[in-house]
Amino acid sequence: MASQGESSVLGIIKSVLPDGTRQPNDSGQPNDWNGVCEWPPDLFAAVATITERSGLYSEFSFMAYWERDFPLDASWIKETRNLGQQWAKSVSPPEKVEKIWTELLQYGDARIDDTTPKSLTWKTIVFKLLTIADEACAGIGFSPAERVSARKRSTKTATEIQYLVADDYIAWERKRRDPRQPPSVMGGDLLPYLPHSLCMRVPPAIACVQPKTSTPAVGCTLRSMTHHVALLPSIANVSTRWQFANEGHHDLEPFNLLIVPFPFAIAGNSFKKVDGKLPGASNKRAFTLNPGAWMGSATEEKFAQFLLDLVKAAQPELEPVHAIVLPETALPIDFANKVAGFLAQKQKGLDLFITGVVVDGDAPDDQPDHKKPPPRNSAAIYRFKDGEVINRSFQSKHHRWLLDGDQIRRYQLGHVLDPNCKWWEKIDVSYRHCYITLFRPRAALSVLVCEDLARYDPVLTVMNAIGPNLVIALLMDGPQLEQRWPARYATVLADDPGSAVLTVTSLGMVLRSAMPGEAESREIALWKEPNGKARALKLPKGDHALLLTLTSRMVEQFTLDGRGDGGATVQFELGAAHGVRMKGDLPPWLEFKG
């Protein structure tokens, strides 16, 4: 059976699984592609790639459920679900799946661009294998409801595949914390590519498979066909990390966030021109940010105490506060690391600290050869447990900010940056990473930085595929109004894949958006949930933070072939919002403009 390169079914299978579908046998003979993959995510990667490249998900025969001979009927769903569950429980592909794979190989020479009616035979087989692999991965990447011994696992709802993956994440976490291992250590005891991919035999340089939390309710894409796993691009395009949580919250209690719109004031000298211009573009320049202009004399301990005082001020309304969120570029990175340490030690019940951070990348003037990391604008996510920072991740901004003349005038920066020029943010956008963090049972969040909310490639491809339940966008932007760009793009994510979105900006940038004497806008955040309106969140005059309570409910979602998830999808809603005001005198470095 000859293949036609990556234009054929078998050609794609070989490109995704270059070393075959299984480990070599005991005789040492190299493996081939005759047997179906033993690990469901490997099969998923192969057939999902065929599905995506052929566009078979949009075939009329798979969409026209009103037709009398519609193939994806109740018996189809029952069979694919049963086969997937058998595989998940035994960790061995059922004999029927082996037969279906053999049927597919008979069409190995079929071209994936074939749109004739005869192509429906192999496309139906691919569709079936895709749904079986998806069902076999149900619950994968999430902590099983109960940790039990191997002898008792058969009596529980969690599958053996769930336990294998959960155990392997714990093994990877143990390696990651070992000081002898490099920071980029990859792989557990079983899965070689954790935390970037669930696959065993599909190299991450080719494709990655990650768990999934939401299925789009609209549209017709590959993403509409699966509940449990997502096909992602090569690790070289964007590296995803699924941040597993094996301990912590065990129910969907309300999630309380404290939004602190620091800095409260941003002076014009916070923006600095960079010498030189881009070749061939006389009106293009670069600028950098100077966080020292708004940090003043603040120390890490004093700033942490300021945040702790805000948490205390919020306690008459509710407790505990589970997360503190600061906007884009709020803190220098070393400063943020130390603040996180203080918060972990002193605030019980706090799970997360999320803040924008600046890596300036400048070497000291007296040490021109001194090596420092390149300048970056990142989102820092700190996870706490038992008084310690148990994990910290830094997701760099993937797109540079371009300040044009309109924005320069809107932010009253014409005396610092020439409005007749276009000013690019001086940051490094290479080595793109995206973190998906579990923070509640069956619920994950992801953080975006400003432009990344509005630019589809590369990070939004990951957002749309995985569908995190909550997306927090850290901005350095003006008021968060329903008619402005953040609300528009938040609405897109809320529709597809169905994420709740919270945008957060600093009071300092909001105040710079008004001309002297104009009424001040104070909309420092915006909330958009699936099937709900975008809601601007205003900081009351004299308050220093907003306290939000997010409630959640379980909803059922359906794939294109009609498979429901049994009401296993978490959707967040805005339950309450309150202003928080500190009492007493504020430190001068806050420069609070109440």
BELRADA-V895950 format. One record per run of one state. SS is the DSSP state (A for helix, B for strand, O for the rest). FROM is the first residue (numbers start at 1). TO is the last residue. If there is no record, write none. Layout:
SS/FROM/TO
SS/FROM/TO
This chain:
O/1/4
A/5/7
B/8/8
A/9/16
O/17/39
A/40/54
O/55/55
A/56/58
O/59/59
A/60/63
O/64/73
A/74/90
O/91/94
A/95/105
O/106/110
B/111/111
O/112/116
A/117/136
O/137/149
A/150/155
O/156/159
A/160/176
O/177/207
B/208/211
O/212/221
A/222/225
O/226/228
B/229/232
O/233/238
B/239/243
O/244/254
B/255/260
O/261/267
A/268/270
B/271/274
O/275/283
B/284/289
O/290/291
A/292/295
O/296/299
A/300/314
O/315/322
B/323/326
O/327/330
B/331/332
A/333/346
O/347/351
B/352/359
O/360/375
B/376/385
O/386/387
B/388/396
O/397/401
B/402/403
O/404/404
A/405/410
O/411/421
B/422/425
O/426/432
B/433/440
O/441/442
B/443/449
A/450/453
O/454/455
A/456/466
O/467/469
B/470/474
O/475/484
A/485/495
O/496/499
B/500/504
O/505/506
A/507/512
O/513/522
B/523/528
O/529/534
B/535/538
O/539/544
B/545/555
O/556/557
B/558/558
O/559/563
B/564/564
O/565/568
B/569/580
O/581/587
A/588/590
O/591/594
